[in-house]
Amino acid sequence: MILPGVVTHSVCMPRDTTRRRLLGTLGVGVTAGLAGCGSGGETATPSTTDTPTDTATDTAAGETDATTQTDAVGAVRVAHLSPNAPSVTVFLDGTVVFEDLSYGTVTDYGGVAAGERTVRIAPASDTEETVFEGSVSVAGDTGYTIAATGELGADDDRSFTPQVLTDDVTDPGDNNARLRLLHASPDAPAVDVRLLADDEPVATFDGVAFGQASTATVPLGEYTVEIRGDTPDDDGDVIAAYDLDLANGGTYSAFAVGYLSPESVPDDVSGERGFDLRVTRDDGGTQQVEAVPAQAAFRVAHLSPNAPSVDVLTDEMLTLSDLAFGDVSEYRPAGSGGRPVEIRPADDPQTNVFAGRIPFESGVNYTVAAVGEVGDGDFPFEPVALRDDNDPPGAETARVRLVHAVPDAPAVEVVAGDGSVVFDGLAYGNGAYTELPAGEYSLSVYSDTGDNEGEPITTVDVAAEGNAVYTLFAAGYLTADDEPADTALRVVSVRDDT
């Protein structure tokens, strides 16, 4: 890519038709590019040297007149992935080649003469200042991505550093696509990344740490890219998930960027810097590809017997307001992954009774049950994320779930009118499903002693329609007189599939 108004050297015409094909695949014109032609031969491995200076190197060693013919031409692009860095200008051998690149930008490729090249990166607002200067070995017939990662001002292994990646844009084969992942999120842990098709894993990038890249070749198709914290069994909490269309084949790069935690965003940084997946298609020139955040759905059930009405925020945005004890909200969409959730008293928005992340998986419905007691009770206030099974159970069948949220009650057993046990040994803080023939039921709740004799703790009537799903939320206090609030036991019945 040649920036308008920027003086560049011309790239000499390759004599080799194979090289023409490579540069064409990268979207690089063969008559113009980023740097002048050099006389050096091809080199094998790209490298960077973190040696910041205050002045640019004007000319690469061994550079010859721009009219000298050579076959040694590579291709380079730049990706600005440093979340706390300003817009930057990039110099190659002392010449501006990319100007005023903002965070998240991935440039197109430009032709570069092979040899040892000096790269300097400067703030766009002050190009006399240098935030990085180092050498890059460019081989002919090869494409590179210079990915500016890390944080300015950091003094550890996540400090601002351009990563030089060699780009493989060869044909991945019939009915295949190639995907490379670069971990460039400075506050995220090592991750396991799974490509799922129809909820089945097709490929896994295992244990990718910050600054590392990994590549997989997969069949053409539409995928969910599921990013999890690294564990030996690839079953860590979902950090984020995205829907990605690889049905057209070709070669792609996925850059995991931004800050995973909102608390990591520096106060002096403006603009969107949250965790994201930026994807480009690389063959045929850089093309932006949309990775759509995969969606889950959730609702909130207020089951804390001594908590006031509450407001619920997700991703620092007000989601639900003035939710009272016993209320169950409608489902709302949410991005998948570990979503930041805050619960605050409706009359005291400066105080959190809960602040943390709740993991949501793509395509799954959840009930976030706010259970326990605020203050110094024996059962701490916490949201419990329950996976909801709202699939139709069949025309003559109803699916019923019981959620036990009564902090002073023992594990319970629930018995139907004919004496059959519907739920057995359900403890506080848990939920369980059962399926029943459609009909009307009187369900008696007993302590889990096995004899089910005497007076039940409570009785609830359920009119269960066929092909329907219900949840019974048992909440309040079994003996309210002895507890922090006089909230008596109640059972809230909600139909889930409408």
Secondary structure as UniProt FT lines:
FT   TURN            4..5
FT   HELIX           17..25
FT   TURN            26..27
FT   TURN            61..62
FT   TURN            66..67
FT   STRAND          73..80
FT   TURN            83..84
FT   STRAND          88..92
FT   TURN            93..94
FT   STRAND          95..101
FT   TURN            103..104
FT   STRAND          110..113
FT   STRAND          115..123
FT   TURN            124..125
FT   TURN            127..128
FT   STRAND          132..138
FT   TURN            140..141
FT   STRAND          143..149
FT   TURN            152..153
FT   TURN            157..158
FT   STRAND          161..167
FT   TURN            174..175
FT   STRAND          176..183
FT   TURN            186..187
FT   STRAND          191..197
FT   TURN            198..199
FT   STRAND          200..208
FT   TURN            210..211
FT   STRAND          213..219
FT   STRAND          222..229
FT   TURN            232..233
FT   STRAND          238..245
FT   TURN            247..248
FT   STRAND          250..257
FT   HELIX           262..264
FT   TURN            267..268
FT   STRAND          276..281
FT   TURN            283..284
FT   STRAND          287..289
FT   STRAND          292..293
FT   STRAND          295..302
FT   TURN            305..306
FT   STRAND          310..314
FT   TURN            315..316
FT   STRAND          317..323
FT   TURN            325..326
FT   STRAND          332..335
FT   STRAND          337..345
FT   TURN            346..347
FT   TURN            349..350
FT   STRAND          354..360
FT   TURN            362..363
FT   STRAND          365..371
FT   STRAND          382..388
FT   TURN            395..396
FT   STRAND          397..405
FT   TURN            407..408
FT   STRAND          412..415
FT   TURN            417..418
FT   STRAND          421..426
FT   TURN            428..429
FT   STRAND          431..437
FT   STRAND          439..447
FT   STRAND          458..464
FT   TURN            466..467
FT   STRAND          468..475
FT   TURN            478..479
FT   HELIX           480..482
FT   STRAND          490..495
//
